[in-house]
Amino acid sequence: MRAARTLAVAATAFAAVGLAAPLAAATYGPGNVVTGGSNNTPRDVTVSPFEVHPGSTLTITARGCNRGGTVTSNAFPEANLSGGNGLNTAVARVHNNATPGNYNLAVRCNGGSNVVTESFRVLPGRGAQGGLGGSLAPSSTEMAVGGSLVAAAALGGGLFIIRRRRMTGAGV
């Protein structure tokens, strides 16, 4: 029984290592394009969120830049990567007047010549959701509903008072 259990644990461990090997060998995430060559190479660049409105912020995460780096795009001003241990992040604010569509950003490590690109999408802008407040008169539907509620309250109050009188006068 012990041998079977030990064999099952060993087989599971070997399977886990065998399935993880391709992931460990992968150096660049999907959609990333690398050009140039250096040890200080950005890789696994991610953009969160992928879709933003003009004026919103993006968080860019890159692995492999040991001394920081820069992120550039025509949708936002240049942003600096900061962090350590090979994991760097930058926050970039998309221009208020950015036109809707797909954009690319480029990540370059300080002291490196490699450039990694990643895409993101700018959605159409949403105007202020300010509401009209008290600038408009109520519609006829709103007046009818309000009048009905007042009439129902008056009728209910009248019935309550009449019923209460009867009970008091009956000596109960």
LUMBAVO-501761 format. One record per atom (N, C-alpha, C, CB): x, y, z; residue in one letter. Coordinates in pm, whole numbers, plus 50000, padded with zeros to 5 digits. Glycine has a CB too. Example, Ala and Ser with C-alpha at 12.3 -4.5 7.8 and 13.67 -1.06 7.14 Angstrom:
2
513194943150780A512304955050780A513204967050780A511314955350905A512854977550708S513674989450714S512905000350787S514084994050572S
This chain:
172
500824988150000M500005000050000M500865012550000M499075000050119M501955012250082R502825023850089R503535026149956R503855022150201R503945015549891A504655016749763A503735023049659A505165003049715A502465019049657A501525024649559A501305039549585A500175017149565A501185043249713R500985057249747R502225065449710R500675058849898R503415060249738T504665067149705T504795068649554T505875059649763T504465058249481L504515058749336L503545069149281L504215045049277L502355069949338A501365079749292A501845093949318A500015077349361A502435096449435V502955109849467V504095113449374V503425110549615V504995104149348A506125106749258A505645109549117A507095094849259A504675101849069A504135104048935A503465117748924A503135093048898A502755121749027T502115134949028T503155145949025T501215136449150T504225144549102A505285154649105A505965155748969A506315151249213A506285144248907F506905144548775F505975150748671F507315130448732F504695147948680A503735153748586A503655168948603A502335147448607A503665173648728A503605188048753A504835195048698A503465190848903A506005189148719V507245195048667V507235194448514V508485187648723V506785183548458G506745182148313G505785191848247G506355168148276G504655194548310L503695204148253L504145218448273L502325202148315L504925221248375A505385234848401A506605238448318A505705236548548A507305228948264A508525231748188A508275240748067A509155218748143A507245238547985P507025247547873P506745261947918P505875242547787P506055263648029L505785277048079L507065283748125L504775276548193L507965276148187A509215281948233A510115285548115A509925272348326A510015278248005A510855281047889A510335292747807A510935268747802A509065296347820A508515307647745A509085320547800A506965307747752A509605329047709T510215341547755T509395353647721T511585342947696T508535352947624Y507785364647583Y506305361447581Y508245369647444Y505515370547636G504075368447642G503435369647505G503435378347737G502195365747492P501515366447364P501345380947320P500155359447371P501565383547193G501355396747138G502545405947155G500175402947200G503565402147228N504725410647248N505705408447133N505395407847384N506285419247083V507275418546976V508565424047032V506815426546849V509645416547019V510925420747073V511865423446957V511515410147169V512565434846962T513585437946863T514855441746936T513125449346767T516005439246875G517285442646939G517775431047021G517135455147028G518845433347101G519375422647183G520145428147302G520255413547101G519875423447421S520545427847543S520105418947657S520245442647574S520855418947767N520455411547885N519335418747959N521645409447978N519265431847949N518255439948016N517055440947921N518815454148054N516245430347914T515195429247815T513825429447878T515375416547734T512935438547835P511565437847886P510855425847826P510785450947854P510025419347904R509235408047854R507975406947939R510045394747857R507055399147891D505775397247958D505135410747992D505955388848086D504995419147891V504385432247911V502865430547912V504825442347799V502225436148014T500765435648022T500225449748042T500295426348136T499035452047989V498355464948000V497025462448069V498165471747860V496745470148172S495485468448245S494885482048273S495705460548377S493655484348241P492765476048161P493125477248014P491305480148184P492655467747934F492945467747791F492185478847720F492605454147729F490965481647764E490125492047702E489915503447801E488745486147657E490205515747756V490065527447842V489375538647766V491435532147893V488815548147840H488235560147783H489295571147786H486945564447860H489165581347700P490105592447706P490115598447847P489735603247601P491295601847896G491445607448029G491625596948138G490275615848062G491465584148105S491625573448204S493105569448215S490765561048165S493405561248314T494785556948334T494965542248300T495215559448478T496155539048252L496565525348222L497685521548318L497045524048073L497725508948357T498845503748434T499595493948345T498375496848567T500865496848323I501705488448237I502675481048328I502465496948129I502745467748313T503635459448393T504585452248299T502845449348480T505885452548330A506885445848248A507855438348338A507655456048158A508265426648293R509275418848365R510585419848287R508825403848383R511705419548359G512995418748293G513785431648290G512815414048157G513195442848324C513945455448326C514565457048465C513025467748290C515845454448475N516505454748605N516775468948655N517805447248598N516885478548564R517185492348604R516085501948562R518515496848543R514845497448557G513745506148515G513705507548365G513865519848580G512905516948316G512775518948173G511715529248143G512455505948104G511325530048016T510315539747973T509235532947891T510965551247892T508055538847895V506925534247815V506475546147731V505745528747907V506385544047600T505975554847510T504805550447424T507145559247422T503975560047387S502835557847298S502385571447249S501665550147371S501675571547137N501115584247090N499795587347159N500925583946939N499325578647249A498065580947320A498295587147457A497295567947335A499535587047507F499825592847639F501275597547642F499555582447753F501605606547738P502995610947750P503895599547799P503095622947845P505175601047777E506125590747819E506015588347969E507565594847782E506035575548008A505945571748149A507175563648185A504635563648177A507595564648310N508775557448358N508375544748433N509615566348449N509085533948404L508895521448476L509635522248608L509385509248393L509005518048715S509655517848845S509365504548912S509195529748934S510155501149006G509995488449077G511335481549088G508975479249004G511315469249126G512565462049142G512375447149122G513145464549278G513485439949134N513495425349119N512965420948984N512685418849230N513175429148882G512755425448748G511285427348719G513095411448724G510515432448815L509085435148794L508885450148806L508185427148897L508505456548696N508375471048692N506975474848648N509415477248598N506495486048700T505175491048661T505265505948629T504135488548773T504355510248546A504205524448512A502725527248501A504965528148380A502335539448538V500955543848523V500955555348425V500325548048662V500135554248321A500065564548218A498625569248203A500615559248084A498445582248187R497115587948169R496915591048022R496915600748256R495875585247963V495575587247821V495125601647801V494475577147772V495575607647690H495195621547658H493675622947654H495815625847523H493185634447701N491735637047698N491185637347556N491435650247769N492015641447460N491535642547322N491965630747235N492045655447261N492315619447296A492695607547219A491515602547140A493235596447313A491735599847011T490655594846927T490455579946954T490965597346778T489215575246947P488955561046970P489685552246868P487445558246965P490145540746913G490805531346824G491855523246897G491435538646707G492595515046821N493645506746876N494965514346875N493775493446797N495725513046982Y497025519546996Y498045509347040Y496965531147097Y499315512347016N500425504147064N501245512347161N501295498946947N501865505547255L502835511947342L504145504347329L502335512247491L505255511247355A506575505147344A507275506147479A507415511947234A507855495047524V508575494447651V510055492247619V508015483147745V510925501047675R512365499647658R513015500747795R512925510547560R513885491147827C514605491247954C515745501447947C515155477147989C516045507748062N517205516648069N518465508648044N517275523948206N519305513447954G520555506547925G520385494947829G521175501648051G519215492647779G518975481647686G518535486847551G517935472047742G518655478647449S518245482847316S516975475747270S519355480347217S516475466347348N515275459047311N514035467647332N515155446047392N513065465847244V511775472547255V510695462047245V511605483447144V509765462347340V508625453247338V507385461647321V508555444547470V506495457247231T505255464647207T504065456747258T505095467847058T503045463847297E501785457847341E500675467347296E501755455547499E499505462047270S498405470347221S497365472547331S497745463847098S496565483047310F495425486047396F494435493947312F495845494047524F493225495747364R492165502347288R491615514247366R491035492347256R491435525347293V490785537147350V489345537147300V491535550547310V488415537547392L486985537347361L486475551447337L486185530747475L485325553047273P484755566447255P484515573147390P483445565747174P484735586147395G484565593647519G483105594247561G485115607547504G482915595047690R481575596547744R481485610747799R481265585847855R480475617947761G480285631447813G479935631047960G479205638647735G479885642748020A479535643548161A478135638048181A479635658048212A477975629948283Q476685624048314Q475985632948416Q476835609548367Q475865645648385G475405655548480G473915655848500G475845668848437G473055651548431G471635652448464G471115666748454G471395647248603G469805668148448L469205681148426L468755687848554L468055679748335L468705680748663G468325686848789G466925692648785G469305697448828G466755704648837G465435711048841G465205720448725G465285718548970G465935718848616S465795728348506S464595725548417S467035728148422S463925714348434L462755711048353L461545709048442L463015698448268L460365712748389A459115710448462A458755695748453A457955719248404A457945690748546P457555676648540P456685673948418P456815672448669P456775661848365S455965658048249S454545654948293S456595645848175S453655653348196S452255650248229S452135636448295S451385650948102S452985627048256T452965613748319T453365614748466T453915604148244T454405622448493E454825624048632E453745630948715E456125632148639E453055640648656M451975647448727M450825637848755M451475659548646M450475629148658A449385619548677A449725609448787A449085612248545A450955604448787V451355594848890V451345601549026V452765589148860V451875613549036G451875620749163G450475623549214G452635633749150G449575627749124G448185630349162G447485617749210G447425636349046G447765606549143S447155593749183S447625589749322S447505582649082S448905591649351L449415588149483L448805596949592L450945589549486L448635609749565V448015618749663V446555614749686V448095633449616V445815611549577A444415607549590A444285594549670A443775605849451A445195584849643A445145572149715A445435574349864A446145562149655A446375583049895A446685585850035A445505592650104A447945594750046A444845601950036A443685608850095A442535599050117A443225620450004A442275590350020L441215580550033L441515570850148L441035572849901L442735565950157G443115556850264G443025563450401G444525551650242G443445576050411G443345583250537G441905585550577G444075596650528G441035588950480G439615591050509G438945578350558G438895596050385G439235567050493L438665554250537L439125550550677L439025543150439L440365553150708F440905550150840F440165558350947F442425553050845F439945571150920I439265579751018I437805575551034I439335594650974I437095572450926I435695568350935I435575555351014I435085566550794I436425545750987R436375532951058R436695534851206R437345522850994R437595543351235R437965545851374R436795552151451R439215555151381R436045560951388R434885567351451R433815556951485R434295578251360R433555548051393R432525537851415R432895529051533R432335529251289R434155525351541M434565516551650M434455523651785M435995511551627M434785536351790T434715543751915T433265545951957T435435557051901T432385549251863G430975551751894G430215539151933G430285558151776G430675527651896A429955515151923A430205510252065A430375504351825A431105516852135G431395512952272G432275500752282G430115510552346G433005497752184V433845485952186V435155488752250V434065480752049V
